[in-house]
Amino acid sequence: MTDNVLNLSDRDHKGRFAAGKAKGRPVGAVGKVSRDLLKQVKALGPRAIDKLTEALDANQEWAVKLVLQHCLPKGRALEFEEMTVDDLVAAAKSSDISLEEFRVAVDAMAKVHDIQELELLRERIDQLETMLNGKARTGT
């Protein structure tokens, strides 16, 4: 009869298992079935690579797409002589970049500008502190 009794000391005020009190599998532990399946999948790796190579050699479109999807970066790299707002606007107007790429680039430029302004303010504060400390020492 005591086996069916719920031990409430293992639970929080909402009735959920409290952190560190659960008697189940530890976080991140892999079950036996998952571990065995993973071993089987890993064993198939060399065969899968051989089949992919064969498909590439046979110019099968799915194989080419698969390799390119996993080898190329997710976003495309853009080259500008100068990275100015005017350059970005011109690239967006001429459809060299999408509106999403334009938005991301402008956001990045704004963040860089903010960082540069913060660095300039930090330098000015340091200069003012130096001046104030110098005046404090001379008694002026």
N, CA, C and O atoms as a DFTB+ gen file, in Angstrom:
560 C
 N C O
     1  1       0.820      -1.187       0.000
     2  2       0.000       0.000       0.000
     3  2       0.870       1.259       0.000
     4  3       0.494       2.257      -0.615
     5  1       2.015       1.235       0.671
     6  2       2.873       2.413       0.727
     7  2       3.584       2.659      -0.592
     8  3       4.097       3.756      -0.809
     9  1       3.631       1.658      -1.494
    10  2       4.277       1.857      -2.791
    11  2       3.507       2.845      -3.652
    12  3       4.109       3.495      -4.507
    13  1       2.212       2.982      -3.463
    14  2       1.377       3.863      -4.265
    15  2       1.295       5.274      -3.703
    16  3       0.664       6.136      -4.314
    17  1       1.910       5.531      -2.564
    18  2       1.838       6.842      -1.933
    19  2       2.846       7.765      -2.621
    20  3       4.009       7.407      -2.805
    21  1       2.381       8.951      -2.993
    22  2       3.209       9.951      -3.657
    23  2       4.012      10.713      -2.614
    24  3       3.444      11.232      -1.653
    25  1       5.312      10.784      -2.789
    26  2       6.161      11.512      -1.871
    27  2       6.163      12.978      -2.287
    28  3       6.839      13.338      -3.251
    29  1       5.429      13.825      -1.588
    30  2       5.281      15.228      -1.948
    31  2       6.540      16.040      -1.673
    32  3       6.665      17.157      -2.174
    33  1       7.467      15.514      -0.899
    34  2       8.692      16.275      -0.630
    35  2       9.567      16.377      -1.880
    36  3      10.472      17.211      -1.937
    37  1       9.303      15.534      -2.882
    38  2      10.053      15.600      -4.136
    39  2       9.441      16.595      -5.117
    40  3       9.931      16.734      -6.237
    41  1       8.383      17.285      -4.713
    42  2       7.643      18.156      -5.623
    43  2       7.668      19.600      -5.147
    44  3       7.821      19.878      -3.958
    45  1       7.512      20.528      -6.118
    46  2       7.449      21.943      -5.749
    47  2       6.012      22.317      -5.392
    48  3       5.147      21.445      -5.310
    49  1       5.755      23.602      -5.181
    50  2       4.431      24.055      -4.749
    51  2       3.353      23.866      -5.821
    52  3       2.164      23.923      -5.508
    53  1       3.748      23.643      -7.075
    54  2       2.789      23.399      -8.154
    55  2       2.598      21.910      -8.432
    56  3       1.838      21.548      -9.330
    57  1       3.266      21.049      -7.686
    58  2       3.118      19.619      -7.864
    59  2       4.085      19.016      -8.863
    60  3       4.044      17.813      -9.119
    61  1       4.970      19.854      -9.440
    62  2       5.962      19.346     -10.392
    63  2       7.158      18.806      -9.618
    64  3       7.375      19.169      -8.462
    65  1       7.939      17.930     -10.269
    66  2       9.152      17.455      -9.607
    67  2      10.089      18.626      -9.371
    68  3      10.341      19.418     -10.279
    69  1      10.599      18.737      -8.168
    70  2      11.511      19.812      -7.821
    71  2      12.888      19.517      -8.407
    72  3      13.263      18.358      -8.583
    73  1      13.626      20.562      -8.702
    74  2      14.959      20.408      -9.276
    75  2      15.836      19.598      -8.335
    76  3      15.889      19.870      -7.135
    77  1      16.515      18.613      -8.876
    78  2      17.416      17.783      -8.092
    79  2      16.741      16.705      -7.285
    80  3      17.420      15.941      -6.599
    81  1      15.432      16.616      -7.341
    82  2      14.707      15.643      -6.540
    83  2      14.189      14.469      -7.373
    84  3      13.855      13.420      -6.822
    85  1      14.119      14.638      -8.689
    86  2      13.537      13.599      -9.534
    87  2      14.387      12.334      -9.483
    88  3      15.616      12.398      -9.434
    89  1      13.719      11.188      -9.493
    90  2      14.416       9.917      -9.424
    91  2      14.573       9.285     -10.801
    92  3      15.035       8.150     -10.916
    93  1      14.188      10.022     -11.855
    94  2      14.247       9.489     -13.212
    95  2      15.651       9.535     -13.787
    96  3      16.630       9.728     -13.066
    97  1      15.730       9.358     -15.084
    98  2      17.002       9.377     -15.796
    99  2      17.611      10.776     -15.716
   100  3      16.892      11.765     -15.862
   101  1      18.919      10.879     -15.486
   102  2      19.564      12.195     -15.407
   103  2      19.437      12.945     -16.738
   104  3      19.358      12.332     -17.802
   105  1      19.420      14.263     -16.659
   106  2      19.327      15.092     -17.859
   107  2      20.512      14.792     -18.761
   108  3      21.656      14.766     -18.309
   109  1      20.233      14.567     -20.035
   110  2      21.286      14.295     -21.004
   111  2      21.648      12.838     -21.150
   112  3      22.401      12.477     -22.055
   113  1      21.127      11.990     -20.277
   114  2      21.432      10.562     -20.372
   115  2      20.734       9.977     -21.592
   116  3      19.597      10.332     -21.900
   117  1      21.421       9.085     -22.276
   118  2      20.863       8.451     -23.464
   119  2      20.365       7.073     -23.081
   120  3      21.071       6.305     -22.427
   121  1      19.130       6.762     -23.496
   122  2      18.559       5.453     -23.207
   123  2      19.243       4.368     -24.020
   124  3      19.915       4.648     -25.012
   125  1      19.063       3.125     -23.587
   126  2      19.711       1.995     -24.247
   127  2      19.288       1.879     -25.699
   128  3      20.126       1.616     -26.561
   129  1      17.998       2.070     -25.994
   130  2      17.508       1.959     -27.371
   131  2      18.141       3.048     -28.233
   132  3      18.593       2.769     -29.343
   133  1      18.178       4.276     -27.740
   134  2      18.782       5.378     -28.488
   135  2      20.265       5.121     -28.738
   136  3      20.771       5.384     -29.828
   137  1      20.950       4.612     -27.733
   138  2      22.384       4.343     -27.851
   139  2      22.642       3.258     -28.900
   140  3      23.560       3.385     -29.711
   141  1      21.838       2.194     -28.888
   142  2      21.995       1.115     -29.865
   143  2      21.685       1.600     -31.279
   144  3      22.391       1.260     -32.228
   145  1      20.629       2.391     -31.411
   146  2      20.261       2.922     -32.718
   147  2      21.348       3.844     -33.253
   148  3      21.664       3.805     -34.442
   149  1      21.916       4.664     -32.394
   150  2      22.991       5.560     -32.804
   151  2      24.203       4.776     -33.301
   152  3      24.835       5.173     -34.280
   153  1      24.530       3.683     -32.644
   154  2      25.642       2.835     -33.096
   155  2      25.372       2.292     -34.495
   156  3      26.270       2.253     -35.336
   157  1      24.129       1.871     -34.742
   158  2      23.779       1.334     -36.058
   159  2      23.874       2.411     -37.139
   160  3      24.371       2.156     -38.237
   161  1      23.402       3.595     -36.826
   162  2      23.451       4.689     -37.802
   163  2      24.905       5.062     -38.095
   164  3      25.265       5.288     -39.250
   165  1      25.735       5.126     -37.061
   166  2      27.150       5.445     -37.272
   167  2      27.835       4.390     -38.138
   168  3      28.712       4.711     -38.940
   169  1      27.437       3.146     -37.974
   170  2      28.029       2.072     -38.780
   171  2      27.658       2.212     -40.251
   172  3      28.394       1.748     -41.121
   173  1      26.526       2.845     -40.537
   174  2      26.091       3.042     -41.916
   175  2      26.812       4.214     -42.606
   176  3      26.722       4.364     -43.825
   177  1      27.513       5.029     -41.838
   178  2      28.167       6.220     -42.371
   179  2      29.015       5.985     -43.608
   180  3      28.798       6.654     -44.618
   181  1      29.981       5.055     -43.575
   182  2      30.812       4.831     -44.760
   183  2      30.002       4.421     -45.988
   184  3      30.301       4.854     -47.101
   185  1      28.983       3.592     -45.793
   186  2      28.134       3.187     -46.926
   187  2      27.365       4.379     -47.483
   188  3      27.208       4.513     -48.697
   189  1      26.888       5.245     -46.589
   190  2      26.139       6.423     -47.027
   191  2      27.028       7.354     -47.844
   192  3      26.589       7.911     -48.850
   193  1      28.260       7.521     -47.418
   194  2      29.198       8.361     -48.164
   195  2      29.473       7.754     -49.533
   196  3      29.534       8.473     -50.531
   197  1      29.639       6.433     -49.587
   198  2      29.858       5.762     -50.880
   199  2      28.674       5.991     -51.814
   200  3      28.870       6.291     -52.992
   201  1      27.454       5.855     -51.308
   202  2      26.252       6.045     -52.127
   203  2      26.125       7.499     -52.578
   204  3      25.731       7.765     -53.714
   205  1      26.452       8.429     -51.701
   206  2      26.404       9.844     -52.069
   207  2      27.416      10.135     -53.167
   208  3      27.120      10.869     -54.109
   209  1      28.604       9.564     -53.049
   210  2      29.624       9.739     -54.076
   211  2      29.156       9.179     -55.411
   212  3      29.349       9.803     -56.455
   213  1      28.543       8.003     -55.376
   214  2      28.009       7.402     -56.602
   215  2      26.940       8.302     -57.231
   216  3      26.913       8.488     -58.447
   217  1      26.065       8.855     -56.392
   218  2      25.003       9.723     -56.894
   219  2      25.575      11.003     -57.496
   220  3      25.082      11.485     -58.516
   221  1      26.608      11.550     -56.872
   222  2      27.261      12.737     -57.426
   223  2      27.921      12.420     -58.762
   224  3      27.826      13.198     -59.711
   225  1      28.589      11.276     -58.829
   226  2      29.233      10.868     -60.076
   227  2      28.210      10.654     -61.190
   228  3      28.520      10.837     -62.368
   229  1      26.981      10.262     -60.812
   230  2      25.914      10.042     -61.788
   231  2      25.127      11.328     -62.057
   232  3      24.096      11.298     -62.730
   233  1      25.613      12.454     -61.532
   234  2      24.978      13.771     -61.714
   235  2      23.520      13.804     -61.255
   236  3      22.680      14.445     -61.886
   237  1      23.230      13.122     -60.170
   238  2      21.872      13.139     -59.642
   239  2      21.652      14.450     -58.880
   240  3      22.415      14.806     -57.981
   241  1      20.597      15.148     -59.264
   242  2      20.341      16.491     -58.753
   243  2      20.199      16.522     -57.229
   244  3      20.707      17.439     -56.583
   245  1      19.518      15.538     -56.652
   246  2      19.306      15.530     -55.203
   247  2      20.625      15.490     -54.449
   248  3      20.756      16.108     -53.393
   249  1      21.602      14.767     -54.983
   250  2      22.898      14.647     -54.312
   251  2      23.647      15.972     -54.362
   252  3      24.258      16.390     -53.378
   253  1      23.594      16.624     -55.512
   254  2      24.269      17.922     -55.652
   255  2      23.643      18.932     -54.688
   256  3      24.359      19.658     -53.998
   257  1      22.306      18.981     -54.640
   258  2      21.617      19.907     -53.737
   259  2      21.974      19.630     -52.276
   260  3      22.208      20.552     -51.494
   261  1      22.013      18.350     -51.926
   262  2      22.327      17.980     -50.546
   263  2      23.716      18.479     -50.145
   264  3      23.896      19.076     -49.084
   265  1      24.683      18.225     -51.007
   266  2      26.051      18.644     -50.697
   267  2      26.143      20.163     -50.613
   268  3      26.761      20.698     -49.693
   269  1      25.530      20.862     -51.573
   270  2      25.601      22.327     -51.570
   271  2      24.883      22.923     -50.359
   272  3      25.357      23.903     -49.784
   273  1      23.747      22.344     -49.965
   274  2      23.019      22.862     -48.805
   275  2      23.843      22.759     -47.527
   276  3      23.734      23.603     -46.637
   277  1      24.662      21.725     -47.443
   278  2      25.423      21.514     -46.207
   279  2      26.836      22.071     -46.260
   280  3      27.517      22.116     -45.236
   281  1      27.285      22.492     -47.428
   282  2      28.653      23.000     -47.550
   283  2      28.722      24.516     -47.691
   284  3      29.690      25.135     -47.249
   285  1      27.707      25.117     -48.300
   286  2      27.718      26.565     -48.494
   287  2      27.166      27.264     -47.260
   288  3      26.317      26.708     -46.563
   289  1      27.638      28.476     -46.982
   290  2      27.082      29.217     -45.845
   291  2      25.610      29.553     -46.086
   292  3      25.172      29.668     -47.231
   293  1      24.852      29.709     -45.000
   294  2      23.413      29.973     -45.106
   295  2      23.135      31.304     -45.793
   296  3      22.275      31.369     -46.671
   297  1      23.824      32.338     -45.424
   298  2      23.657      33.632     -46.084
   299  2      24.704      33.777     -47.162
   300  3      25.709      33.066     -47.153
   301  1      24.489      34.670     -48.074
   302  2      25.508      34.839     -49.103
   303  2      26.444      35.967     -48.716
   304  3      26.055      36.908     -48.026
   305  1      27.664      35.859     -49.166
   306  2      28.662      36.890     -48.881
   307  2      28.540      37.978     -49.939
   308  3      28.503      37.693     -51.136
   309  1      28.480      39.214     -49.493
   310  2      28.386      40.350     -50.403
   311  2      29.646      41.177     -50.297
   312  3      30.195      41.359     -49.211
   313  1      30.100      41.678     -51.435
   314  2      31.303      42.513     -51.444
   315  2      30.935      43.923     -51.876
   316  3      30.270      44.122     -52.894
   317  1      31.370      44.889     -51.099
   318  2      31.176      46.296     -51.410
   319  2      32.533      46.972     -51.353
   320  3      33.387      46.605     -50.545
   321  1      32.731      47.978     -52.228
   322  2      33.985      48.733     -52.136
   323  2      34.028      49.456     -50.802
   324  3      35.031      49.424     -50.089
   325  1      32.920      50.105     -50.479
   326  2      32.766      50.734     -49.181
   327  2      31.411      50.300     -48.649
   328  3      30.475      50.092     -49.420
   329  1      31.307      50.166     -47.376
   330  2      30.036      49.732     -46.791
   331  2      29.327      50.961     -46.245
   332  3      29.319      51.195     -45.036
   333  1      28.734      51.742     -47.133
   334  2      27.996      52.926     -46.715
   335  2      26.514      52.678     -46.926
   336  3      26.113      51.759     -47.640
   337  1      25.715      53.512     -46.294
   338  2      24.267      53.408     -46.456
   339  2      23.898      53.619     -47.919
   340  3      23.022      52.932     -48.445
   341  1      24.569      54.576     -48.585
   342  2      24.285      54.832     -49.997
   343  2      24.575      53.597     -50.851
   344  3      23.824      53.296     -51.779
   345  1      25.658      52.882     -50.545
   346  2      25.974      51.647     -51.278
   347  2      24.867      50.610     -51.092
   348  3      24.457      49.946     -52.043
   349  1      24.396      50.484     -49.864
   350  2      23.340      49.513     -49.593
   351  2      22.038      49.892     -50.287
   352  3      21.356      49.033     -50.847
   353  1      21.695      51.174     -50.252
   354  2      20.469      51.624     -50.919
   355  2      20.563      51.351     -52.413
   356  3      19.605      50.868     -53.018
   357  1      21.715      51.658     -53.016
   358  2      21.893      51.413     -54.451
   359  2      21.791      49.922     -54.769
   360  3      21.194      49.544     -55.777
   361  1      22.366      49.076     -53.918
   362  2      22.314      47.627     -54.146
   363  2      20.879      47.111     -54.030
   364  3      20.467      46.236     -54.791
   365  1      20.126      47.652     -53.081
   366  2      18.738      47.236     -52.926
   367  2      17.891      47.718     -54.098
   368  3      17.028      46.987     -54.583
   369  1      18.135      48.953     -54.558
   370  2      17.379      49.497     -55.690
   371  2      17.626      48.698     -56.967
   372  3      16.715      48.493     -57.769
   373  1      18.862      48.253     -57.147
   374  2      19.195      47.503     -58.365
   375  2      18.919      46.004     -58.206
   376  3      19.223      45.220     -59.105
   377  1      18.352      45.609     -57.078
   378  2      18.030      44.211     -56.764
   379  2      19.260      43.317     -56.670
   380  3      19.163      42.105     -56.860
   381  1      20.407      43.907     -56.380
   382  2      21.603      43.102     -56.133
   383  2      21.498      42.388     -54.791
   384  3      22.071      41.317     -54.594
   385  1      20.759      42.999     -53.875
   386  2      20.494      42.365     -52.584
   387  2      18.994      42.406     -52.328
   388  3      18.293      43.279     -52.840
   389  1      18.506      41.461     -51.536
   390  2      17.086      41.430     -51.190
   391  2      16.813      42.456     -50.091
   392  3      17.738      42.986     -49.474
   393  1      15.550      42.721     -49.863
   394  2      15.189      43.649     -48.790
   395  2      15.592      43.097     -47.426
   396  3      15.965      43.856     -46.531
   397  1      15.517      41.782     -47.270
   398  2      15.945      41.165     -46.007
   399  2      17.450      41.356     -45.800
   400  3      17.889      41.677     -44.696
   401  1      18.237      41.159     -46.861
   402  2      19.688      41.378     -46.763
   403  2      19.977      42.841     -46.468
   404  3      20.885      43.153     -45.697
   405  1      19.207      43.743     -47.078
   406  2      19.358      45.171     -46.822
   407  2      19.104      45.477     -45.351
   408  3      19.879      46.185     -44.709
   409  1      17.997      44.928     -44.821
   410  2      17.647      45.167     -43.426
   411  2      18.734      44.663     -42.477
   412  3      19.108      45.356     -41.531
   413  1      19.238      43.459     -42.733
   414  2      20.276      42.878     -41.882
   415  2      21.553      43.725     -41.934
   416  3      22.189      43.966     -40.908
   417  1      21.921      44.173     -43.143
   418  2      23.135      44.979     -43.291
   419  2      22.993      46.327     -42.587
   420  3      23.926      46.780     -41.923
   421  1      21.843      46.966     -42.725
   422  2      21.619      48.255     -42.064
   423  2      21.638      48.079     -40.549
   424  3      22.213      48.906     -39.841
   425  1      21.021      47.018     -40.045
   426  2      21.057      46.744     -38.598
   427  2      22.492      46.557     -38.116
   428  3      22.875      47.071     -37.065
   429  1      23.283      45.816     -38.893
   430  2      24.683      45.589     -38.516
   431  2      25.457      46.900     -38.514
   432  3      26.245      47.161     -37.605
   433  1      25.230      47.727     -39.537
   434  2      25.913      49.022     -39.597
   435  2      25.532      49.898     -38.404
   436  3      26.382      50.589     -37.842
   437  1      24.265      49.871     -38.023
   438  2      23.802      50.671     -36.887
   439  2      24.482      50.212     -35.598
   440  3      24.869      51.035     -34.767
   441  1      24.625      48.907     -35.438
   442  2      25.285      48.388     -34.229
   443  2      26.753      48.786     -34.191
   444  3      27.274      49.155     -33.139
   445  1      27.422      48.710     -35.339
   446  2      28.830      49.120     -35.397
   447  2      28.949      50.606     -35.066
   448  3      29.849      51.009     -34.330
   449  1      28.043      51.420     -35.608
   450  2      28.041      52.862     -35.325
   451  2      27.845      53.124     -33.830
   452  3      28.527      53.965     -33.244
   453  1      26.906      52.396     -33.221
   454  2      26.663      52.560     -31.783
   455  2      27.898      52.198     -30.964
   456  3      28.228      52.877     -29.992
   457  1      28.570      51.133     -31.360
   458  2      29.789      50.718     -30.649
   459  2      30.867      51.783     -30.782
   460  3      31.551      52.105     -29.811
   461  1      31.019      52.332     -31.989
   462  2      32.022      53.379     -32.195
   463  2      31.705      54.607     -31.361
   464  3      32.609      55.221     -30.795
   465  1      30.431      54.974     -31.278
   466  2      30.044      56.120     -30.452
   467  2      30.336      55.860     -28.983
   468  3      30.816      56.749     -28.279
   469  1      30.050      54.645     -28.512
   470  2      30.336      54.317     -27.121
   471  2      31.831      54.389     -26.825
   472  3      32.239      54.859     -25.762
   473  1      32.643      53.922     -27.771
   474  2      34.096      53.995     -27.584
   475  2      34.557      55.447     -27.529
   476  3      35.419      55.791     -26.721
   477  1      33.991      56.303     -28.384
   478  2      34.346      57.722     -28.382
   479  2      33.941      58.370     -27.059
   480  3      34.704      59.151     -26.490
   481  1      32.746      58.050     -26.570
   482  2      32.305      58.586     -25.281
   483  2      33.203      58.111     -24.145
   484  3      33.509      58.875     -23.230
   485  1      33.622      56.853     -24.203
   486  2      34.520      56.315     -23.179
   487  2      35.844      57.071     -23.173
   488  3      36.379      57.393     -22.113
   489  1      36.372      57.353     -24.375
   490  2      37.625      58.111     -24.477
   491  2      37.449      59.509     -23.887
   492  3      38.328      59.993     -23.172
   493  1      36.321      60.162     -24.178
   494  2      36.073      61.508     -23.650
   495  2      35.961      61.489     -22.131
   496  3      36.484      62.372     -21.452
   497  1      35.276      60.479     -21.603
   498  2      35.146      60.364     -20.141
   499  2      36.521      60.163     -19.514
   500  3      36.837      60.766     -18.489
   501  1      37.334      59.312     -20.136
   502  2      38.693      59.100     -19.619
   503  2      39.490      60.399     -19.623
   504  3      40.217      60.686     -18.673
   505  1      39.356      61.189     -20.695
   506  2      40.065      62.466     -20.777
   507  2      39.584      63.425     -19.682
   508  3      40.392      64.092     -19.036
   509  1      38.269      63.489     -19.480
   510  2      37.724      64.356     -18.432
   511  2      38.184      63.914     -17.049
   512  3      38.513      64.749     -16.206
   513  1      38.208      62.592     -16.811
   514  2      38.681      62.098     -15.518
   515  2      40.145      62.452     -15.304
   516  3      40.545      62.818     -14.199
   517  1      40.935      62.344     -16.350
   518  2      42.349      62.707     -16.251
   519  2      42.501      64.184     -15.923
   520  3      43.308      64.562     -15.074
   521  1      41.709      65.028     -16.613
   522  2      41.770      66.471     -16.344
   523  2      41.338      66.781     -14.916
   524  3      41.981      67.576     -14.231
   525  1      40.254      66.158     -14.467
   526  2      39.764      66.407     -13.115
   527  2      40.759      65.928     -12.065
   528  3      40.975      66.600     -11.056
   529  1      41.366      64.764     -12.302
   530  2      42.364      64.258     -11.354
   531  2      43.589      65.166     -11.314
   532  3      44.187      65.356     -10.255
   533  1      43.961      65.720     -12.450
   534  2      45.108      66.647     -12.494
   535  2      44.823      67.908     -11.740
   536  3      45.692      68.410     -11.026
   537  1      43.610      68.447     -11.878
   538  2      43.227      69.664     -11.161
   539  2      43.116      69.400      -9.667
   540  3      43.454      70.260      -8.855
   541  1      42.644      68.218      -9.306
   542  2      42.504      67.889      -7.882
   543  2      43.856      67.815      -7.205
   544  3      43.996      68.190      -6.041
   545  1      44.864      67.326      -7.941
   546  2      46.220      67.213      -7.353
   547  2      46.867      68.582      -7.196
   548  3      47.580      68.824      -6.223
   549  1      46.621      69.479      -8.150
   550  2      47.253      70.796      -8.081
   551  2      46.503      71.730      -7.170
   552  3      47.007      72.789      -6.799
   553  1      45.264      71.328      -6.799
   554  2      44.508      72.154      -5.881
   555  2      43.795      73.293      -6.571
   556  3      43.364      74.234      -5.905
   557  1      43.658      73.242      -7.880
   558  2      43.032      74.329      -8.603
   559  2      41.549      74.147      -8.690
   560  3      40.858      74.982      -9.274
